[in-house]
Amino acid sequence: MRKTVIHILFLTMLLLVSCQQQGFHAPSSSENDSILNLSYINKVYNHDPSQALLLVDSAEQQGIFPSWQADSLRAKMCLDGYYDLNRSIEYALRALNNDSVYSNDQRHLNMLVLVSQIEVSLGRYSECIQFSDDGYALAEQLKDDYSACRLMVNAGYSMYVLKEKAKGLDYLLRAQKELSKATQLQPLRTLSYCYGQLMNCLWLDNTDEAIRYGKMREALLDSIEQHISPLPDGYLDTQRALTFCKMADFYAQKKDFKQARNYEQKFMETNLSSTARGNQLILDYYCTIGDFPRIQQTFHKSLPYWAHKDTFCTRYASVLGMLTKACQKQGMMQKALDYRTRQVRIKDSLLVRENENEAIRLSAIYQTHDKEIALEKKHAEARHYLLLACAATALFLLACAFAVYYYRQQIRMFRKNRLLISQMDAISEYQKQMDEKGEDVRSMRKETNAGHTTPGQTAAEEPPVSNPATNNDTSATDAPSQPPLSQSGQRRSQQVQMFRVLIDEEQAYLQPDFSREKLQQMMNVSKNSLTPILHEALGDVANLSDYINSKRITYACQLLRQQPQMTIDSIALDSGFSTTRNFRRCFKSQTGMSPAEYRESMFADKAQQEED
């Protein structure tokens, strides 16, 4: 029975798997033991971003990374390491429109967060709000509070720049409140980014408030350094440098040059200040204080930062504007004109590129709409196949249940018929014995009567047989002298004989449900009357259960000897045991070996006898 159930479950699982394979296929990921894994590429990226990009290309060509993952990594590297926003948004949109990303909600959400981050960095605030709204709805569905906060920060800054200042500030403050409860590194990094965006929003409208958020960001970075480890290489140094250069600029706008120089000194103590990126960050501060010689000097130091970047961006145009003013102040009009001309060309190129990107964005929207329709069609097909699978499974289970019920009914019928046959054989044998005893009694009476015939009687004449019930004296004379039994004694003797017939002849112990209560029903006696009967019939055996088990084990031994083709489970069932486990336990308890060992020993003895 257990094997039948296991087979049914196995077939059901195969049926479900086969039906699901015909429907929607979820994307799967596989591990690869190659050195080109994500952790190794991240380590390389911290030291050499250009080499990390080459490793990503190689990993994609070798099939280690799927195309969507490779594009996602390229987009992040171009955003963080190169600040090449145009290439970054190209990779990000390509990854976003990949089927493997669109069909996985968490991947889709992660890419929407990245795209909104790039869009706000590009200054395309309307697009940033659109992607942020889509991502926020998905984040609420997935209950991803961290991603929702990042999207609120990007959308809030975009709204503030688009003159929806109250709504944008509300988004930023809601994100700040939610992120302030965090204790893990990633949410705290987003909180630092939120403080930075609040500083960028408020530095013109409320410089004091911008300074307050700058101090909160500074305190947050100190707390992260004390309580969280390990940290990414250079993270705290970069975040502090970004904070100090902005704070120096804010204090310079307030004419608090003492505090401005203090934060300038803090900035110079960071490792980032000696890099090309650090030099381009401090340009705003030098422009605010009007230190035009240092503007030119710092710009030349920052040129390596722009060497491998796309200079057709708003930040580079802003730097050229600073240089134009510096050259004008120093009387270098030709250089000022050259910088101004380059600035105008960059702005024109940005306008053309913005139109091209708008066309790409609209194309992506249409492609996304088509993918949504195709995905919905796949989901409908998957639901259809699942419904068919459920219906097929239900029918299969009903058929299996009917088969099991029919099988059990046949087993019951077989046992009932076998019991009836054994009872009929016992009754026939008992009737035969009674007939033989009656024939013996009649023969003895004939011999006795023949010895007491009178001279006038012939030997063929048989005297009348007296009735024991009416002629007690004659019975007492003819019968052997035995002490008469009482009526209760005769009944007890008959009940003991009935018990032995049930056990020895009818083999009632072969019934799995045979028990003391069933024996009472079969013998039609009370519980109290059964105890003395068992005491007389069993003799030295401790209880009925041990007696029945011994009979069953004896019968099982006969089957093990005479039926080598039968399995242990079948022998246990035929011997009256309800479970094979109980049969094995009782068999080993009485014989000292398992059924299989007993059968092997019997075969070994038989083989030895044949050899002898």
N, C-alpha and C positions, 0 to 999 in steps of 0.2 A: 504493500500500500504506500509506504514511504517513497519507494522508487518511482511509483506511478505519479505521485504528486510532484516529485522533482523533475520528472520528464515533462509534465504539463507546464510547469513554470519555465523550464528552459525553452520549450517550443514557443511559449507566449512571448518571452523576451526576444527570440529570434524574429518573430512576426512583427513586433513593434519596431525593432531596429530596421528591418527591411522596408517597412512602410515609411519610416522617418527618412531613410536614405533617398526615397523617391520624392520627398518634399523639399523643404528648405534646408540647406546645408549651412551650418554655422561655421565661421572661420575658425581654424585651429592653428595653434602655434607649436613649434617644435624647438627643443633645445639643441644646441650645437656645441660641441666641445672645442671648436676652433678658438684661437687666440683673439679673433676678431669678434669679441663680445662687447656688450654695452659698457660694462665696468672698465674694461681696458681702454676703450675709445674715450671714455670720460677722463681717465687719467692722462691720456695723451693730449686731450683738448685743454686741460688746465695749463699745459706748458707750450703746446704748439697747435693752435686752432687749425692752421692750414693742413698740417699732417693728419689731424683728426678727420677733416673733410675727405681727404684721399682714402682714409681707412673706411669711411662710410661707403664711398663709391665701390671700393673693393669688396666689402661685405655684401653689398647689394648684387654685384656681379656674380659672386659665388653662391648666392641664394641663402646666405645666413640671415640677412634682414629682408623682409618683404618690402615692396616698393613704398608702401605708405609709411612704414617705420623709418626708412632711409630718408624720405622727404621731410618727415617730422624732425629728425635729428638735424638735417641741413638747415631747416628753417630756424631752429633754436640757435645753432651755431652762428648763422649769419646775423641773427638779431643781437646776441650777447657778445660774441667775439669780434665780429667785423662791423657791426652796426650797418650792414648792407641791407637796408629795409626792403628795397625793391626785389632783390633775389629772395629775401626771407618770405615776403608775402606770396611770391610765385610758388615756392616750395610748399608753403602752408596751405594755399588754396588747392594745390594739386593733391596733397594728402587728404584734405577735407573731403574732396569729391571721390575718393577711392571707395569702392564697394565695401572693403573690409572695415573701413572706418565708419561708414554710414550705417552699416548693419549692426555695429556694436555701440551701445549707448554711451559707455564710459569713454571709449576712444573718441567718439564724436564730441563729447563734452570737452575732453582735453584739447582737441584741435580747435574748437570754438574759443576756448580761453586763449590759446596761443594766437589765433587770428585776430581777436579783439586787441591783444597786446601790441601786435604789429601795426594794426590800423591806427591805434591812438598814437603810436610813435611816428607814423607817417603823417599824422595830422589830418587823417580822413575820419573826422569825428562822427559823421552821420553813419558811415559804414560800421564804425566801431560800436555804436549804439545798437544797430540792427543785429550784428552778430552777438552782442552781449545779451540782448533780449532773448534770442533763440537759445543761447547757452543757459541763461538763468532759468528759463522754463524747464529745460532738461535737468538742470542741477536740482531743482525742487522735486522733480519726479524721482531722481536717484537719491535724494536726501544727502547731497554732497555740499555741505555748508562751506567748505574751504574754497571750492571752485566758484560757488555763488558769490563769495566775498571778493574774489579776484575780479569777477565780471562786474560787480557793482563799482569797484574802484575805477576800472577803465571807463565804464559808462558814465559814472559821476563826473570824472574829469572832462570827458567829451561834452557832457551837458553844460558844464560850467563855462567852457570855452565858447560854446554856441549860444551864450547869453541866457541859458536856463540855469542861472546861478543858484537859485533857491533849491531847485530839484536836484541839481548836481551835488550841491553841498550836503543835502540830505542823504543821498546815496553814499557819499564818502564817509559821513559820520556814522551811518548804520553799519557800514563795513568795519569801521574802526571799533565800534562798540562790540561787535561780534568777535572780531579778531583779538581784542584785548583779553578775552577769557582763555586764549590758547596757551598751551605750555610746550607744544612741539615746535620743531625748527621751521617747517614749511609755512604754517600759518603765521609764525612770528616774522618770517622774511616778508610775507605779504603785508603784514602790519607795517613794517619799515617802509615798504613801497607805498603804502597808503599815506603815511606821514609825509613822504616826499612829494606825492601828488597834491596833498593839502597845502604844502609849502609853495608849490608851483602855482596853485590857484589863487592863493591869498596874498602873494607878495606885492601885487599892485593895489588891491583894494584894502587890505588890512595887514600892513607889514608886521605889526606887533603880534598878531595872531599867527602869522607865518613863522615868526621867530619862536613863538611858544611851541608850535608843533616841531620845529627843528630841535629844540631842547628835549622834547619828549622822545624824538627819534634817537638823539644822542644817548639818553638814559636807557632806552630799549636796547641799543647795541651793547652798552656796558652790561646789562642784565643777561643778554644772550651769551656774552663772553664768559660770565661767571657761572652760569647754571647749565649750559648746553654744550655738549661735546660728543663726538668730534664735529668740527665745522669745515665747510669747503675751504680749500686753500684760497687765501686772499679775500674771502668774503667780507670780513669785518673791516679790513683796510680800505676796500673799495667803497663800502657803505659810509664809512666815516669821512672819506675824502669827498664823496658826493654831498654829504651833509655840511661839512666845514666850508667848502667853496660857496655854497648857497648862503650860509649864515654870514660869511664875510661880505657877500654882495648885499644882503638885506641890511646889515648894520651900516654899510657904506651909503645906502640910499637914505638911511635915517641920520646921516652925518655923524654917527657914532664911530669915528675912525679908530678909536682905541680898541673897541670890541672887534671892529673889522680886522685890524692888524693882528689881534689875538687869534681870531679864527683863521686868518691867513697863515699865521705861524703853525697852528695845529695842522692845517692842510699840508704845509711844507714838510711836516714830520712824518707824513704817511708815505708809503712806498709808491703809491699811485702818482704822487706829485712829480716824481722824477721820470715818468713815462710820457710818451707822446699824448696819450689819452688825458693824463692829468693836466698837461699844459693847455689842451684845448678846453678843458672844463673851467680853468681859472680866468679865461679870457673875459668872461662877463664881468668879473670883479674889477679887472684892470680897466675895462671900458667905463665902468661906473665911476671910478675914482679919477679917470682922465689921465692915466699913466700911459700915454701913447707910445713912448719908446719901448716900454715893456710889452705892449700889445704886439708890436712887430717882432720883438725878440721871442716872445712866447709862441707866436704863430709859427715861426721858423722851427722851433723845437717840436711843435705838434705836427709838422708835415709828415713824419713817418706814420702817424696814426691814419692819415688819409691816403697813404701810398697804395694800400691794397683794398681801399673802399671805393664805393661809388660816390663820387663827389657831387653828383647831381641830387642833392638833398637839401632840405630847408636849413639844416644846421650849418652846412658849409656856406650856403648863401648868407646866413646871418654872420658868420665869421668874416666873410668878404666885406660885408657892410661895416663891421668894426674896423677892418683894415683901411677901408676907404676914408672913414672919419679920421683915423690916426694919421694917414698920409696928408689929408687936407690940413690938419692942425700943424703939421710939421712943414707945410709948404711944398710937399712933393706931389704936385698936381698930376704929373704924368702917371705916376704909380697909382694915384687915387683913381684916375680915369680908367686905367687898366683893370683894377679891382672891380670898379663899378660895372665895366663892360662884361666881365666874367660873371658878375652877380646877375646881371640882366639875362644873360644867356642861360644861366642855370635856371632862373625862374621860368623862362620860356620853355626850356626842356622839361621842367617839372610839370608845366601845364599840359604839354603834349603827352607826357607819360601818364599824367592823371587821367586824361581822356582814354588812353589805351587801357589803363587799368580798370576804368569804368566799364569799358566794353567787355573786358575779361570777367569782371564781376557779374555783369548781366548774363553773360554766357554761362557762368558757373551757376547762376540762379536757375536758368532754364534747364541745365543739365541736372541740377539737384531735383527739380520738379519731376523730370523724366525718371530719375532714379527712385524717387518716392513712389511713383506710379508702378514701376517695375517691382519694387520691394513689396508694395501692398499686394500685388498680384502673386508674388511668391508666398507671402504670408497666407493669402486665401487658399492657394494650392496646398500649403502645409496643413492648414486647418482641415481641408477636404480629406487629405490622406490620413490625418490623425483620426477624423471621424470614421473613415472606413476601417482603420486599424482597430478602433474601439469596438465597432460593430463586429468585425471578424473575430476579435478576441472574445467578445461576449458569446458569440455563437460557438466558438471553440470550447470555451469553458462550460457552456451548457451541454455540449456533446460529451465532454469529458465527465461531467457530473452524472449524466445519464449512463455512461459506460460504467462508471464506478458503482452507481446504484444497481445496475443490472448484474454486474459481477458479484457484488455482495449478496444480492438476492439468490444468484445461482449457488454461491457458497452455502448460504443458509439452507437452501433446498437440498443441496447435496448432503449436508450434515444431517438434516432431518430425515432424509431417505435412508442414509447409512444407519442412523439410530433406529429407525423403524425396522430395517432389515435385521439388525442385530437383536432387537427385541423379539422379532418374529422367530428368528433362529433359536433364541433362548427358550421361547415358549414351546416351540416344536420339540426341542431337546428335552425340556422339562416334561412335556406330555408323553414323549416316548419313554422316559424313565418311569413315569407313573404307570403307563401301560404294562411295562415289563414287570414292575412290582405287583400289579394286579394279577398278571398271569401266574407269577410265582405263588401268590396267595391261593389262587384257585387250584393250582396243582397240588399244593400241600393239603388243602382241604379234601381233595379227591382221594389222595393217598390215605389220609386219616380215616375217612369214611369207609374206604375199602377194607381197612383192617378191623373195623367194628361191625361188619355186617352179620345178621342173624342167619341160622341155618336155612330158614325158609326163603331168604333173599338170594338172588343171583348176584354175581360180581358186577354185572352190567347195571344193576339197579343202584341208583344213588340215593342215599337218604336225604331227607329234607334238611336244608341248612337253617339252623336256628338264627334268629335275629338278635344281635347283641343288645339292642335297645330294649327288647321285650323278655329276653331269657338270660338274666344276669348270672344265674347259677351255672348254666351250661358254659357260658363264656369264661367264667372264672375257672371252670374245670379244664377246658380245652386250651386256653391261652397260657403262655409261660408266665411264671410268677415274677412280675415287675411292679415296682411301686408306682401307683397312679400319679400322673401330673395334675397339678391344679389348673384351673382355666387360665389364670394370669400367666403361669409358667408356659402353657402351651402357646399362648399369644406371643410371649416374648421370644420363644423359640422360632415361631413362624416369622416374626419381624427380623430376627437375626438372619434367618435363611433368606428373607427377601433382600436384606442389605448385601449379602454375599452374591446373590443372583445379579443385583444391580451393578456391583463392582466387578465381579469376576466374569460373568457371562455377558451382561449387556454393555460392560465397559463404559459406564456413565462418566467415569473420570476423564474421558477424552473430550468432554464438552468444556470449552474455555470458561464458561460462566458457571461451572459446577461448584457448589458451595454448600455449607451446612443448611442454609435456608432452602436451597433447591432440593436437597436430600429430604428435608422434612416434607416438602410438597410431593415429591415422588413417592415417599413411603406413607404419606397421609397420617403423620403422627405429630404430636405437639413437641415443643422445644424441650420440655421437661422429660417427656417419654423417650426422646432421642438419645439423651445422655447415657442412661444405663445400657441401651442397645449398643452404642458405640463402645462403651467400656467392655462389654462382653465380646463384641466382634473384633475389636482392634487388639485386645490383649496388651502387650508391652509397649505398643506404639504410643507416643506422647499425645498426639492430637490428630484430628481428621486431616488437617492440611498436610502434615508430614506424610501421612499414609497415602493420600491421593498423589502427592508429588513423587513418592517412591514408585507407585504404580505407573505414573506417567513416564518416569525415567526408565523403568524396565521396558515399557512399550517402545520408547525412543531407541533404546539399545537394540531391540529387535529390528527396528527399521534401519538403523545404521549398519547392522550386519547384513540384512537381507535386501535392502534397497540402496545400493551404492550410487544410483543415478539421482536420488532425491537430494535437494539442497537442505542446508541446515534450517533455513527459514520454513521450508515446507514440513520438515520433520517436527519442528517446534509447534507449528499450527496443528498438524495431525495428532500430536501427542497431547493436545489440550491446553497448551500454554498460550496466554494471550499475547505475549511479546517474546521475541527471540532473546532479548537481554535477560529476562527472568528465567528462560529455559537454560541459557548458558550458566547462569549463577547456580541454579538448583542442580544441574548436571555435574558441575565441578565440585559442588559441596558433597554430593553423594558418591561420585566415582573418583574424585581426586584429579581429574583431567577434563579438558574441554571436549566438546563433541567432535571437533576436527581431529584432535589428538587420539581420541578413542577410535575413530574410524581408521586413522592411519595405523594404529597399533593392531587393529583387527586384520587389516590388509597385510601388514607385515607378518603377523602370525600365520595367516593363510599361505603367504608366499613361502614362508619357512617350511610349513608342512608339505607343500608341494615339492620343494627341493629335497626334503628328507625322503 
